[in-house]
C-alpha cells in the first residue's frame, strides 16, 4: 500500500547522548521538524518513542493518509 506521507526518520542516523544520566537512553534519532510556517525545529527521538509510534500506526491504520491516485479518485 502506498501512503501520502513525505516524512522520514532514518534509523541509521543516530547521535550519542553525550551527557547521559543513569536510566536515560544512550542514543537518539535526530529529525528536523518543519511547521506550517516553514520554521525548522530539531527533535530527538528515543528508540522507545519510535517503537511506540510504529505500534500506534499499526493499531490505527485508518489514520494514515492514503495516497489517492487519479484513477482511484474517479471511482471513490
C-alpha positions as a Markdown table, in Angstrom:
| # | Residue | x | y | z |
|---|---|---|---|---|
| 1 | Unk | 0.0 | 0.0 | 0.0 |
| 2 | Unk | 1.2 | 3.5 | -0.8 |
| 3 | Unk | 0.8 | 6.3 | 1.7 |
| 4 | Unk | 0.7 | 10.0 | 1.1 |
| 5 | Unk | 3.4 | 10.8 | 3.7 |
| 6 | Unk | 6.7 | 12.5 | 2.9 |
| 7 | Unk | 8.2 | 12.5 | 6.4 |
| 8 | Unk | 11.0 | 10.0 | 7.1 |
| 9 | Unk | 13.2 | 9.1 | 10.0 |
| 10 | Unk | 16.4 | 7.3 | 9.1 |
| 11 | Unk | 17.3 | 5.0 | 11.9 |
| 12 | Unk | 20.9 | 4.8 | 10.7 |
| 13 | Unk | 21.2 | 8.5 | 11.7 |
| 14 | Unk | 21.7 | 8.3 | 15.4 |
| 15 | Unk | 23.5 | 10.6 | 17.8 |
| 16 | Unk | 25.1 | 9.7 | 21.1 |
| 17 | Unk | 23.6 | 11.1 | 24.3 |
| 18 | Unk | 26.8 | 13.0 | 25.4 |
| 19 | Unk | 25.6 | 13.9 | 28.9 |
| 20 | Unk | 23.8 | 10.7 | 29.7 |
| 21 | Unk | 22.5 | 10.2 | 33.2 |
| 22 | Unk | 21.6 | 7.0 | 34.8 |
| 23 | Unk | 18.5 | 5.4 | 33.3 |
| 24 | Unk | 18.4 | 7.6 | 30.2 |
| 25 | Unk | 19.0 | 6.3 | 26.7 |
| 26 | Unk | 22.5 | 6.2 | 25.2 |
| 27 | Unk | 21.4 | 7.4 | 21.7 |
| 28 | Unk | 18.8 | 9.5 | 20.0 |
| 29 | Unk | 17.5 | 9.6 | 16.4 |
| 30 | Unk | 17.6 | 13.3 | 15.2 |
| 31 | Unk | 15.0 | 14.8 | 12.9 |
| 32 | Unk | 14.2 | 18.3 | 11.6 |
| 33 | Unk | 10.5 | 19.2 | 12.0 |
| 34 | Unk | 9.2 | 21.9 | 9.7 |
| 35 | Unk | 6.0 | 23.6 | 10.8 |
| 36 | Unk | 3.2 | 25.3 | 8.8 |
| 37 | Unk | 5.2 | 28.5 | 8.6 |
| 38 | Unk | 8.3 | 26.7 | 7.3 |
| 39 | Unk | 10.1 | 27.2 | 10.6 |
| 40 | Unk | 12.5 | 24.4 | 11.5 |
| 41 | Unk | 13.0 | 22.7 | 14.8 |
| 42 | Unk | 15.4 | 20.0 | 15.8 |
| 43 | Unk | 13.9 | 17.0 | 17.7 |
| 44 | Unk | 15.5 | 13.9 | 19.2 |
| 45 | Unk | 13.5 | 10.6 | 19.4 |
| 46 | Unk | 14.4 | 7.6 | 21.5 |
| 47 | Unk | 14.1 | 4.0 | 20.2 |
| 48 | Unk | 11.1 | 3.6 | 22.5 |
| 49 | Unk | 9.3 | 6.6 | 21.1 |
| 50 | Unk | 9.8 | 5.3 | 17.6 |
| 51 | Unk | 8.7 | 1.8 | 18.6 |
| 52 | Unk | 5.5 | 3.3 | 20.2 |
| 53 | Unk | 4.8 | 5.4 | 17.1 |
| 54 | Unk | 5.1 | 2.3 | 14.9 |
| 55 | Unk | 2.8 | 0.4 | 17.1 |
| 56 | Unk | 0.3 | 3.3 | 17.1 |
| 57 | Unk | 0.3 | 3.3 | 13.3 |
| 58 | Unk | -0.3 | -0.5 | 13.3 |
| 59 | Unk | -3.2 | -0.1 | 15.8 |
| 60 | Unk | -4.7 | 2.8 | 13.8 |
| 61 | Unk | -4.1 | 2.2 | 10.1 |
| 62 | Unk | -7.2 | 4.2 | 9.2 |
| 63 | Unk | -5.4 | 7.4 | 10.4 |
| 64 | Unk | -2.5 | 7.0 | 7.9 |
| 65 | Unk | -3.1 | 9.3 | 4.9 |
| 66 | Unk | -3.6 | 7.1 | 1.9 |
| 67 | Unk | -2.1 | 8.1 | -1.5 |
| 68 | Unk | -5.1 | 8.8 | -3.8 |
| 69 | Unk | -4.3 | 8.2 | -7.4 |
| 70 | Unk | -6.1 | 9.8 | -10.3 |
| 71 | Unk | -8.0 | 6.6 | -11.1 |
| 72 | Unk | -8.9 | 6.0 | -7.5 |
| 73 | Unk | -10.3 | 9.5 | -7.2 |
| 74 | Unk | -12.6 | 8.9 | -10.1 |
| 75 | Unk | -14.1 | 5.8 | -8.5 |
| 76 | Unk | -14.4 | 6.9 | -4.9 |
